[in-house]
Each structure stands twice: as C-alpha cells, then as structure tokens.
Amino acid sequence: MQPGFAFTLEATDAGARAGTLTTPHGSVPTPLFMPVATAATVKGVDIGRVAETGAGMILANTYHLHLRPGEAVVEEAGGLAAFMGWNGPTLTDSGGFQVFSLAEQVKVTEEGAVFRSHLDGKRIELTPETAIAIQERIGADIAMQLDQVVALPNDQATVADAMRRSLRWAERCLAARRRPEQAVFGIVQGGLDPGLRRESAERLVALGFPGYAVGGLSVGEGPEAMRQALAATTPWLPADRPRYLMGVGQPQDIVMAVAEGVDMFDCVLPTRCGRTALAYTFAGPVKLKNARHAADQRPLEEDCPCLACRHSRSYLRHLFLAGEMLGPILTSIHNLTFYQRLVSRLRAAIVSGRFAAEAGRVAAVWQAD
C-alpha cells in the first residue's frame, strides 16, 4: 500500500459498505461522490462553493489537462489540488474513456492509442507509460490505469480482446510508476459477460492494486444490465480495498451500486443538469422552467443548506427565463449538495443497519420518474 494511503472498512449492511479512504491530502468517508472537475474546474461553481456542498474529493481528467494547459503547467503550480485551489484529495481518470468518446481517428494497438485531439486535430499517442507519467506530473492522490473502453452492447470477442489488453496495460502502468505516494487503481473490464468480469477482477487483484474501479459501464447498457455486471464483479474484489464505479450516475444508480458493495462514484450530471434547470431533490426531480413554479415561494428542499435553497423556486425559475448565469450556478450548487447529502444518508443508514429502508425510499422516488 502506498505511503499515506489506506482504506478502512467500518460497517457493512448486507452488501453495502461504509468506510474511510485516507490519502496524502486527507481522509474522506465512504460511500463518497466526487464532483467532476474535468479541466480542473467544476463547471460554473468556484472551488470554495464546491467545498461548501460537502464534497471531500474531486476528479479531474488526464486527457483534457494534457491538451490544456498541459501537465507541465499543473506541475509548476504545485500539482492539481494547488492549481485549482482545492484543499483535499484528488483523483485523475487516465483518459481512456475520453479517447473512446471524444477523440478523432482513434487507432488502438497493443502499444497504446493514437488519435487526433478533438480541439485542434493534433496527433497524440497515449500509452500506459505516458498515461502514468502525465498523471504523476498532474499530481493527484489517485491515478487510474489506462484501459480500453468499448461500446455496449458488443460482441464477446471484441469485449474480451479489450479486457485482456486492459490487463496487459495494467501491468505496464504498475511497472511505469515512479511516485510511491500516488496510488494507482486497476480498472475491471469485461462488458456484460460475468465470466470476463471475474477473469478481469481476479487477474487485477493478483497484481496487488491498492484500489479497483469498475469500468466499461454507463456506455449504452441499461440499469439492470449494469446491476448484473456489478454483481458479477464486486464478489471477486478484496474487501479491504476501495471500489470505484466510474461515471455513474443517477441517484437510483448510486443506491443500486452501493447495495452491490461500491464505495466511490463520480458523474457530470449534477452540474450538467443544473445548467439545464433540472434540480435533484429527495422528492424527485424538479424542472424549474415549468410554469407551475412561476409563483412557488418554497425552496427546492426545506432542509437543504445550500445557497440555492435560500431562494424560492419562483426566483430560480425567473433566473433561467431571464437568461441570468446565476440560475445555472445556483442549481448546480444545489445538485452537488444533493449528491453529497445522498451518500451521507446512505452511509448513516449502513452504519445503523437500515440501508435497505433508506435505499428503498430513494429508489422508489427516482425509479418512478
């Protein structure tokens, strides 16, 4: 285990887990949700307000930071946390998903991925070694291995080939490490095939990563297929290491994944939906542009401590209709706060042995939407 890095499992309730993730930049209770600061910024929300939402850890992206401003700039600033003024742990995604989803003219070989930047068409080569080198210069507490992501559903041969290439890349990522204080997580692949998921998990565990992510989901499969893939994966991961479901998701997805033993999450939805006037609440989604909110003097949620809930739904709706940037900012802050309150509630329910009841309440509201 890396210096300053640890995971302590403190309580379980059926498959759900509550613990503490410790990094060189501090400790965070789990389950935890990481706001996405793709380019070292959570869209529309300054870093002080992000901290006020209750966030304990932030995710940024290797692909985007490599393109601009470049890892040398981030390194010169003292690393990712210092660069964006964040006082807490950070994690960087390796860029594998962005190569799959954003880059142009992508060619994947055993050596790595060669592609054209979606910004200026510049030719870039990303290998396991360069992915680790870039992340070490960016300086996050946790770096991710480079993996190959494929769309789902897909034929088994394509999924198996990508999974086994990702395993070979995982070995190369570990061999390329130079910073002992930075933890590197392996990423389980295998699509929707239980046998491939088990093979990927067992072989990664044999390599001895300090933590494990479940990748290759939220790329076109439905929620039940995601649940089945998780159920086929988490039993083969060690109980004393953190488990991270990448890029997920809706409140009901997080509840389902916590039930399957997942500890860590990230997703762009809180700010993306905030920019489109969709607010998350424990009573379900609120579409602020709807006429029903025109004279509604209630806050989004009575017990929410966020800045947005100091105002009425009527006022928030007015901001969107008037084209004022404050509307998306406040709603994004509210959504980020909602996600932190959600994982905090789930943690409290696990510790007190009432996870099933709490999970059922959240799922009933959001699955009915």
C-alpha positions in Angstrom: 0.0 0.0 0.0 1.2 3.5 -0.8 2.5 5.8 1.9 -0.3 7.9 3.3 -2.9 5.8 1.5 -5.4 3.5 3.3 -8.9 2.2 3.2 -10.7 1.2 6.5 -13.9 -0.7 6.3 -16.1 0.4 9.3 -19.5 -1.1 8.8 -21.5 -3.3 6.4 -25.2 -3.9 5.9 -25.8 -6.8 3.6 -23.6 -5.9 0.7 -23.4 -2.2 1.4 -20.2 -0.8 2.9 -19.2 2.3 5.0 -15.6 3.1 5.4 -12.9 5.8 5.3 -10.5 6.5 2.4 -7.2 8.1 3.6 -4.9 9.9 1.1 -1.9 12.2 1.5 -4.3 15.1 1.2 -6.8 14.0 3.8 -9.5 11.4 4.6 -13.0 11.0 3.1 -15.9 8.9 4.5 -17.4 6.4 2.1 -19.6 6.0 0.2 -18.3 9.1 -1.5 -19.2 11.1 -4.5 -16.6 13.1 -6.4 -17.7 16.2 -8.3 -16.2 16.2 -11.8 -13.6 19.0 -12.4 -12.7 17.7 -15.9 -10.3 20.6 -16.7 -9.5 21.4 -13.1 -12.8 23.2 -12.6 -16.3 22.1 -11.6 -18.3 23.7 -14.3 -19.9 27.0 -13.2 -19.0 26.6 -9.5 -16.0 28.1 -7.8 -13.9 25.8 -5.6 -15.0 27.4 -2.3 -18.6 26.7 -3.1 -17.7 23.1 -4.1 -16.3 22.6 -0.7 -19.4 24.0 0.9 -21.5 21.3 -0.8 -19.8 18.8 1.5 -17.5 17.3 -1.2 -14.4 15.7 0.2 -12.7 14.6 -3.1 -12.6 15.9 -6.7 -12.0 14.2 -10.0 -10.1 15.7 -12.9 -9.2 14.3 -16.3 -5.9 13.4 -17.8 -6.9 13.7 -21.4 -8.3 17.2 -21.0 -5.5 18.5 -18.8 -2.8 17.1 -21.1 -4.4 19.0 -24.0 -4.7 22.2 -22.0 -3.0 23.7 -20.1 -0.6 20.8 -20.2 0.8 18.8 -17.3 3.9 20.9 -17.0 1.7 24.0 -16.1 -0.1 22.0 -13.4 3.1 20.5 -12.1 4.7 24.0 -11.9 1.7 25.2 -9.8 2.3 22.5 -7.2 0.0 19.8 -8.5 -3.7 19.5 -9.3 -5.0 20.5 -5.8 -2.9 23.6 -5.6 -3.5 24.5 -9.2 -7.3 24.8 -8.6 -7.1 25.9 -5.0 -8.6 22.7 -3.6 -7.7 21.6 -0.1 -8.4 17.9 -0.3 -7.8 14.6 -2.1 -8.0 14.4 -5.9 -8.3 11.6 -8.5 -7.4 11.7 -12.2 -9.1 9.5 -14.8 -6.5 8.1 -17.3 -8.2 9.5 -20.4 -9.2 6.1 -21.8 -12.9 6.9 -21.8 -12.3 10.3 -23.5 -10.2 8.6 -26.2 -13.3 6.4 -26.8 -15.8 9.2 -26.7 -14.2 12.4 -27.9 -11.0 11.9 -29.9 -10.9 11.6 -33.7 -9.3 9.0 -35.9 -8.6 6.7 -33.0 -6.3 3.6 -33.6 -5.8 1.2 -30.7 -2.8 -1.1 -30.8 -1.0 -3.2 -28.2 1.3 -0.3 -27.7 -1.5 2.2 -26.9 -3.9 4.6 -28.6 -3.1 7.0 -31.3 -5.7 9.7 -32.0 -6.4 13.3 -33.1 -7.2 15.9 -30.5 -10.9 17.0 -30.6 -9.6 20.5 -30.1 -7.1 21.1 -32.9 -6.6 17.8 -34.6 -3.1 17.4 -33.2 -1.8 13.8 -33.3 -1.4 12.3 -29.8 -0.2 9.0 -28.6 -1.4 7.7 -25.2 0.3 4.6 -23.8 0.1 3.0 -20.4 3.5 4.6 -19.7 2.6 8.1 -20.9 -0.7 8.0 -19.1 1.1 7.3 -15.8 3.8 9.9 -16.5 1.2 12.6 -17.2 -0.8 11.7 -14.1 2.3 11.8 -11.9 3.1 15.3 -13.1 -0.5 16.3 -12.6 -0.1 15.0 -9.0 -3.4 13.6 -8.0 -3.6 11.4 -4.9 -5.1 8.6 -7.1 -4.3 7.8 -10.7 -6.1 5.4 -12.9 -4.6 2.8 -15.2 -5.0 3.3 -18.9 -7.7 0.9 -20.2 -9.5 0.2 -23.5 -13.2 1.1 -23.4 -15.7 -0.3 -26.0 -19.3 0.4 -26.5 -22.1 -1.8 -25.1 -23.7 -4.0 -26.2 -20.9 -5.5 -28.3 -19.8 -8.9 -29.5 -17.9 -11.1 -26.9 -14.7 -11.3 -29.0 -14.4 -7.5 -29.1 -15.1 -7.2 -25.3 -12.7 -10.0 -24.4 -10.0 -8.6 -26.5 -10.3 -5.1 -25.0 -10.5 -6.6 -21.4 -7.3 -8.6 -21.9 -5.5 -5.7 -23.5 -6.5 -3.6 -20.5 -5.0 -6.3 -18.2 -1.7 -6.1 -20.1 -1.8 -2.3 -19.9 -2.5 -2.6 -16.2 0.8 -4.4 -15.7 2.6 -1.8 -17.7 1.0 1.0 -15.7 2.3 -0.5 -12.4 5.8 -1.0 -13.9 5.9 2.6 -15.0 5.2 4.1 -11.6 7.8 6.5 -10.2 5.9 8.3 -7.4 5.3 6.0 -4.4 2.9 8.4 -2.7 0.4 8.3 -5.6 -2.0 5.3 -5.6 -2.8 3.7 -8.9 -6.2 1.9 -9.3 -6.8 -1.0 -11.7 -9.9 -1.0 -13.8 -12.1 -4.1 -14.2 -13.4 -4.6 -17.7 -15.4 -7.4 -19.4 -18.6 -5.7 -20.6 -21.7 -7.6 -19.6 -20.1 -11.1 -19.5 -19.9 -12.4 -15.9 -17.0 -14.7 -16.8 -15.0 -12.0 -18.4 -15.7 -9.7 -15.4 -14.5 -12.4 -13.0 -11.4 -13.0 -15.0 -10.5 -9.3 -15.2 -11.1 -8.8 -11.4 -9.1 -11.9 -10.3 -6.1 -11.0 -12.5 -6.1 -7.4 -11.4 -6.3 -8.5 -7.8 -3.3 -10.7 -8.3 -1.3 -7.6 -9.4 -2.0 -6.0 -6.0 -3.5 -2.7 -6.8 -4.4 -0.5 -3.8 -7.9 0.0 -5.2 -10.1 -1.1 -8.0 -12.5 0.6 -10.4 -15.4 -1.0 -12.3 -15.1 0.5 -15.8 -16.8 -0.1 -19.2 -20.3 0.7 -17.8 -22.7 3.6 -18.5 -21.8 3.3 -22.1 -25.1 2.2 -23.5 -26.3 -0.7 -21.3 -29.4 -0.3 -19.2 -29.7 -0.1 -15.4 -30.4 -3.8 -14.9 -27.5 -4.9 -17.1 -25.3 -2.5 -15.0 -26.5 -4.1 -11.8 -25.8 -7.6 -13.1 -22.3 -6.6 -14.2 -21.6 -5.2 -10.8 -23.0 -8.3 -9.1 -20.6 -10.3 -11.2 -17.6 -8.1 -10.3 -17.6 -7.0 -6.7 -17.5 -10.5 -5.1 -14.1 -11.0 -6.7 -12.6 -7.8 -5.3 -10.8 -7.7 -1.9 -12.9 -6.3 1.0 -10.0 -4.2 2.3 -9.6 -2.1 -0.9 -11.8 0.7 -2.2 -14.2 0.0 -5.1 -15.0 2.8 -7.6 -17.7 2.8 -10.2 -16.7 5.2 -12.9 -19.0 7.8 -14.4 -22.2 6.8 -12.6 -24.8 8.3 -12.3 -28.4 8.9 -11.4 -29.4 8.7 -7.7 -31.0 5.3 -8.2 -27.9 4.0 -9.9 -25.8 5.1 -6.9 -28.1 3.4 -4.5 -28.1 0.2 -6.5 -24.3 0.2 -6.7 -23.8 0.9 -3.0 -26.0 -2.2 -2.4 -23.6 -4.2 -4.6 -20.6 -3.0 -2.5 -19.3 0.0 -4.3 -17.6 2.8 -2.3 -16.8 5.6 -4.8 -18.6 7.5 -7.6 -18.3 10.4 -10.0 -20.6 11.9 -12.5 -21.1 15.1 -14.5 -24.9 15.0 -14.0 -25.2 17.4 -11.0 -23.7 20.4 -13.0 -24.9 19.3 -16.4 -28.5 19.1 -15.2 -28.0 22.3 -13.2 -27.2 24.2 -16.4 -30.5 23.0 -17.9 -32.7 23.9 -15.0 -33.2 20.3 -13.7 -32.8 20.2 -9.9 -32.4 17.0 -7.8 -34.4 16.6 -4.6 -35.3 13.7 -2.3 -38.9 14.1 -3.6 -37.7 13.6 -7.2 -36.6 15.9 -10.0 -37.8 19.5 -10.2 -37.9 21.1 -13.7 -37.6 24.7 -12.9 -38.7 26.1 -16.2 -42.2 24.6 -15.7 -44.9 27.2 -15.3 -46.1 25.5 -12.1 -43.0 27.1 -10.3 -43.8 30.7 -11.5 -45.1 31.8 -8.1 -43.9 29.0 -5.9 -42.2 30.6 -2.9 -40.9 27.3 -1.5 -37.2 26.4 -1.7 -36.1 23.4 -3.7 -35.9 21.5 -0.4 -36.8 22.8 3.0 -33.9 21.1 4.9 -31.2 21.7 2.3 -28.4 24.1 3.5 -27.2 25.1 0.0 -27.1 28.7 -1.4 -29.9 27.9 -3.9 -32.3 26.9 -1.1 -32.1 30.4 0.4 -34.2 31.4 -2.6 -37.6 30.4 -3.9 -38.4 28.1 -6.8 -40.0 31.2 -8.3 -36.8 33.2 -8.2 -34.7 30.4 -9.6 -37.2 29.9 -12.5 -37.0 33.7 -13.2 -33.2 33.5 -13.4 -33.4 30.8 -16.1 -36.1 32.6 -18.1 -34.2 35.8 -17.9 -31.0 34.2 -19.1 -29.1 35.1 -16.0 -26.0 33.0 -15.3 -26.8 32.8 -11.6 -29.6 30.3 -12.3 -27.3 27.5 -13.6 -24.8 28.3 -10.9 -27.2 28.1 -8.0 -28.9 25.0 -9.4 -25.6 23.3 -9.9 -24.6 24.1 -6.3 -27.9 22.6 -5.2 -27.4 19.4 -7.2 -23.9 18.9 -5.9 -25.2 19.4 -2.4 -27.9 16.8 -3.1 -25.4 14.2 -4.1 -23.3 14.8 -1.0 -26.4 14.5 1.2 -27.4 11.3 -0.7 -24.1 9.5 0.0 -24.1 10.8 3.6 -27.6 9.4 4.2 -26.6 6.1 2.7 -23.5 5.9 4.9 -25.6 6.7 8.0 -28.1 4.0 7.0 -25.3 1.4 6.6 -23.8 2.2 10.0 -27.2 2.0 11.7 -28.3 -1.2 9.9 -31.2 0.3 7.9 -29.7 0.6 4.5 -32.5 -1.4 2.8 -35.1 1.0 4.0 -33.2 4.2 3.0 -32.3 2.7 -0.4 -35.9 1.8 -1.0 -37.1 5.3 -0.3 -34.7 6.9 -2.7 -35.2 4.3 -5.4 -38.9 4.5 -5.2 -38.9 8.2 -5.9 -36.3 8.2 -8.7 -37.3 5.0 -10.5 -40.8 6.2 -10.7 -39.7 9.3 -12.6 
